[in-house]
Amino acid sequence: MSKIDDIRLQVMWNRLISVVEEQAMTLLRTAFSTSVREAGDLSAGVYNARGEMLAQAVTGTPGHVNTMAEAVGNFIAAIPRQQMLPGDTYVTNDPWLGTGHLHDITMCTPVFKDDALIGFFACTAHIVDIGGRGFGADGKSVYEEGIQIPIMKFAERGQVNETLVQMIRTNVREPNQVVGDFYSLAACNDVGRDRLLEMLEEIDLPDLEKLGDFILTRTAAAMKERIAGLPQGSWFNEMMTDGYDTPIRLAATVSIEAERVLVDFTGCDPVSRWGINCPMIYAKAYACYAIMCVVAPDIPNNAASLACVEVVSPVNVVNAPRPAPVSVRHVIGHMVPDVVLGALAQALPGQIQAEGTAALWNIQISARPVEGREGRRAEVLMFNSGGSGARPTLDGLSATAFPSGVHTMPIEATEHTGPIVIWRKELRPDSGGDGEHRGGLGQIIEIAPAEGHEFEFSAMFDRTRVPPRGREGGQDGAAGSVALDDGTPLKPKGWQFVPAGRRLVLHAPGGGGFGDPGKRSAEARALDRRRGYVTDT
């Protein structure tokens, strides 16, 4: 292949990324749920005819992108080729074939050119409700957690499956929002398909095979070169998390070999009886992300780069089989990168950030009028973040979602969705672990029912018993807490009640510090005091 061909294919690769970015932006702009349009809790990508991911949108979360990369193969396995038709759209929320829990809807759309199947577009989004107990950790099996949608057709030849739509409407608390998001997901795939076909016509390519081969071969070569430059060997790390009612141990062995990295989760605690378990597809997604952050942050994330990381586990809390409860699987899944990074820190001392809050401090609120009063009922989902761990050369990021990468949801947008008032949302002083580089700060958040209302809420919080650990001599971050404004302590997980006139007060954790605190500069400490990040003298 000539250099001119290489340049031309590189330009087309960039064009393909712009196609999936437009795909993702379509979902952001048309979604009904605030978790999608405000927080960006989604993914979008394009695949070749064999279901190998060629490109992903920058917008989205690693948990959605990397599970979706595997999920498209599951769609192909479930739907015979002769039943795939132009105008089709396929759907599932199967936790073990999709993205790990029922609240995520994954849609897959085949792309046909001149009657030949040339590829697929796929997208995923978190919806506000899927029925059952609601978004929470209280279920004892997946059957309690909502309606399950096996891999099936959402639309055939452009005609929507109205029976499926009616079943969804009947089983969820917010039917208009949920069904609206289903249509948004389908529309974003349609936009991707149309833009891809326009691109192929413009550059006179019959399919994605030549471009796909260019993308995957170069990515694989780059990944193998990076892995070859790492120290070879095996390193073990373990970490305690809050669990539901008792702490849960996570463990990982990371082995670096000549052309691959192996992550083995042997040593994690058994499957929990509560809905915090993680299907393997989701644990694998975040393990791969952790490796990519260190080994190849500048190499595109696609089927070839993901193939260089192998993840294995016996049956345990990160490899929970059906029908284990998995609704709040992100709490364990978001901890996976810190476990993996802790092992890599032994292989690459001085180069890996400290532990952070990791798991999002999500809260699902089910608001209603007080008995005898008029008002509105609503389901409100709010995403919050604690501090991330300090980095080898920089302080940690405050109130930032790592590893999920979702945006902070604006207070105004959250209040608009239901009868609640957010009285306070500010950085939490003294929550970042001390060190040469300070951990990121957590948040203090106060939420109350609007006048004449009360609410139940699902707590999905962690790092309240075991704070994020510092690294290389850095101190631990502050643990989180959950309480009413009168001081009544509440549980970090499970559905609980906030009566009218009371406020829910959340103290999100801070990230661990990095390096010897004695090496922190006087200028940095003075700046922390001026900004109110630190209150001691």
Secondary structure, DSSP 8 states (H G I E B T S, - for coil): --HHHHHHHHHHHHHHHHHHHHHHHHHHHH--SHHHHTT--EEEEEEETT--EEEE-SSS-HHHHHHHHHHHHHHHHHS-GGG--TT-EEEE--TTTTTSSTTEEEEEEEEEETTEEEEEEEEEEE-S--STT-SSS--SSGGGS-----SEEEEETTEE-HHHHHHHHHH-S-HHHHHHHHHHHHHHHHHHHHHHHHHHHHHT-SSSHHHHHHHHHHHHHHHHHHHHTS--EEEEEEEEE--SSS-EEEEEEEEE-SS-EEEE-TT-----SSTT---HHHHHHHHHHHHHHHH-TTS--SHHHHTTEEEE--SBTTB--TTS--TTHHHHHTTHHHHHHHHHHHHSTT-S------S---EEEEEEE-TTS----EEEEE---------SSS---TT--TTT------HHHHHHTSSEEEEEEEE-TT-S--SSB-----EEEEEEE-TTEEEEEEEE--SSSS----BTT-------EEEETTS-B--SEEEEEE-TT--EEEE------BS-GGGS-HHHHHHHHHHTS----
